Amino acid sequence: MKDVIVFKRRRSFEWQVRDQNGTLLMRGRERTRPAARYQVYRTLFMMLAVGPRPNGLRARGLDREQHTGRT
């Protein structure tokens, strides 16, 4: 589960998306609260649409190419 947070910061509104452990995944700042809510839910939708990425799968492939000299 992911958490979305919108709060006022000086003259703007800051938004954050965090995972269930409280780790910050994405954040941003907008001038109005509706704009901040739109951006946070847009970001959440995009993260859910992409789905989870396998850990280290792509990084291992890039390391192998660098060591063997293949492109």
Sine and cosine of phi, psi and omega as CSV:
sin_phi,cos_phi,sin_psi,cos_psi,sin_omega,cos_omega
0.00,0.00,0.63,-0.78,0.02,-1.00
-0.93,-0.38,0.54,-0.84,0.01,-1.00
-0.94,-0.33,0.63,-0.77,0.10,-1.00
-0.91,-0.41,0.68,-0.74,-0.05,-1.00
-0.72,-0.70,0.73,-0.69,0.11,-0.99
-0.78,-0.62,0.80,-0.60,0.03,-1.00
-0.58,-0.82,0.42,-0.91,-0.05,-1.00
-0.98,0.19,0.72,-0.70,0.05,-1.00
-0.72,-0.69,0.96,-0.27,-0.04,-1.00
0.80,0.60,-0.92,-0.40,-0.04,-1.00
-0.99,-0.13,0.06,1.00,-0.04,-1.00
-0.75,-0.66,0.04,-1.00,0.03,-1.00
-0.89,-0.47,0.78,-0.63,0.03,-1.00
-0.99,-0.16,0.63,-0.78,0.06,-1.00
-0.83,-0.56,0.49,-0.87,-0.02,-1.00
-0.61,-0.79,0.54,-0.84,0.17,-0.98
-0.88,-0.48,0.81,-0.58,-0.01,-1.00
-0.82,-0.58,0.46,-0.89,0.07,-1.00
-1.00,0.08,-0.07,-1.00,-0.09,-1.00
-0.92,0.40,-0.34,0.94,0.04,-1.00
-1.00,0.01,-0.08,1.00,-0.01,-1.00
1.00,-0.02,0.11,0.99,0.02,-1.00
-0.96,0.28,0.76,-0.65,0.00,-1.00
-0.95,0.33,0.83,-0.55,0.01,-1.00
-0.98,-0.20,-0.64,0.76,-0.03,-1.00
-0.40,-0.92,0.52,-0.85,0.07,-1.00
-0.49,-0.87,0.28,-0.96,0.01,-1.00
-0.24,-0.97,0.01,-1.00,-0.03,-1.00
-0.65,-0.76,0.69,-0.72,0.03,-1.00
-0.74,-0.67,0.33,-0.94,-0.05,-1.00
-0.98,0.17,-0.46,0.89,-0.01,-1.00
-0.84,-0.55,0.40,-0.92,0.01,-1.00
-0.90,0.43,-0.69,0.72,0.04,-1.00
-0.87,0.48,-0.61,0.79,0.03,-1.00
-0.91,0.41,-0.64,0.77,0.02,-1.00
-0.91,0.41,-0.68,0.73,0.03,-1.00
-0.89,0.45,-0.66,0.75,0.04,-1.00
-0.87,0.50,-0.74,0.67,-0.04,-1.00
-0.91,0.42,-0.66,0.75,-0.02,-1.00
-0.92,0.40,-0.66,0.75,0.01,-1.00
-0.96,0.28,-0.52,0.85,0.09,-1.00
-0.90,0.44,-0.70,0.71,0.03,-1.00
-0.89,0.45,-0.70,0.71,0.02,-1.00
-0.87,0.49,-0.70,0.71,0.02,-1.00
-0.87,0.49,-0.71,0.70,0.00,-1.00
-0.90,0.44,-0.63,0.77,0.02,-1.00
-0.91,0.41,-0.64,0.77,0.02,-1.00
-0.95,0.30,-0.56,0.83,0.01,-1.00
-0.92,0.38,-0.61,0.79,-0.01,-1.00
-0.95,0.32,-0.62,0.79,0.00,-1.00
1.00,0.09,0.10,-1.00,-0.01,-1.00
-0.95,0.32,0.58,-0.81,0.04,-1.00
-0.98,-0.18,0.65,-0.76,0.05,-1.00
-0.89,0.46,0.69,-0.72,-0.04,-1.00
-0.94,0.34,0.82,-0.57,0.14,-0.99
0.96,0.28,-0.03,1.00,-0.05,-1.00
-0.89,0.45,-0.73,0.68,-0.02,-1.00
-0.96,0.28,-0.61,0.79,-0.02,-1.00
-0.89,0.45,-0.63,0.77,0.02,-1.00
-0.90,0.43,-0.64,0.77,0.02,-1.00
-0.89,0.45,-0.64,0.77,0.01,-1.00
-0.93,0.36,-0.63,0.77,0.02,-1.00
-0.89,0.45,-0.66,0.75,-0.02,-1.00
-0.88,0.47,-0.67,0.74,0.01,-1.00
-0.90,0.44,-0.62,0.79,-0.01,-1.00
-0.92,0.38,-0.61,0.79,-0.04,-1.00
-0.97,0.26,-0.58,0.82,-0.04,-1.00
-1.00,0.02,-0.25,0.97,0.00,-1.00
0.99,0.11,0.08,1.00,0.04,-1.00
-0.99,0.17,0.44,-0.90,0.07,-1.00
-0.86,-0.51,0.00,0.00,0.00,0.00
